[in-house]
Amino acid sequence: MSEQKAFVESSFAVSEMLNSASGSTSRIENLLEVVNADESYAIYKFDPSSCIFIDGNGRTHVVDLEDLEASKPDKFSPFAAKFIDGINRSELKRRALVIFCLVYLDVNVRSAYIQWVDRKGFDVLGKVTRNTGEHQWKEFRLTFKEEAHDAESFCRQLVEMEQEALETLKRRSGLG
């Protein structure tokens, strides 16, 4: 139940972001819904004997089971869906994504949405203008300076990125 405790004990910035999400439920809420249902369920333990990773080009790579077992869970993942929804529902936060693309990636996007968040950063789907004048959606990755181990550190780093990006824009435009 540490996920629920984190929701309750979070700062205003985190709770605002999580509360602005609509319809997203946490893994705990989903599990409680299954457990409290009238139907019976079977729970299985996943014990892999081999693992193969298929990359974006369709090539396969054998994953060492020791590496798989040594991997640690992402403590930030329970909050990902709510953060994505909370950011994408806010016009102000989406404008910040446009500024991030301009300042950190040197890419001018007309509109932007968060596509994925994790402890190392986030993926942005940005609408760029092609040479033909047509618009195309492209995916970009923005990384944090340090891993976000919880919702608090994720929000803190987003705020720091916003402040840094605005200062950079001021300097570039001659206003600062």
Steps between C-alpha positions, in 0.01 A plus 500: 500500500801733472347642181193626688723637776702689239180654360393618846841631605588674173567872466252744349674485160479121486143477630389771255648304209353168617157649571483669160508158335158363420400140496848367565515252781804377682623143497384464861147613410493256207622213719245579773226502238602151385536363854166641616311379192239225526676290236787265578844557351816295477834666565811361335865562573710583196825303510683544167741241369618726216447855380538656157487874431374616160636845414336768288658358184359153561833347601497257791743501791529236770474653849708341774264375774741628766463850357123460496493384863740777609284772347317714751142618476438862408351659813368784288294278265182492715464875440579503127145483360371771731793729423455453126129576524553792739761664276308442177179652644677824594550753221767674709699178551469415131642843413793419728560185290519720187759719675694190611522380139625841386756552778627148570465338157518805269178382335210734428171318565151650463339276758622234741372218720670274752506148363688318777670580830750297698768561759757605239287753310205518266395459139327788323287476189548829316339638187775628269472677167662319210678675210182456297302701756312193616491407866632171632499352851846393619618341823774660708673394822591740782717364780541620856836600647443231767254214534161583651453237769155620603222739401652784704834487321322474162304821569805675641701425188219613272482832686879537479488427126226763454698764689817419309318504165335837571833652605659368180219649290539837675875502430453399135235765440696775677236548769705359786 
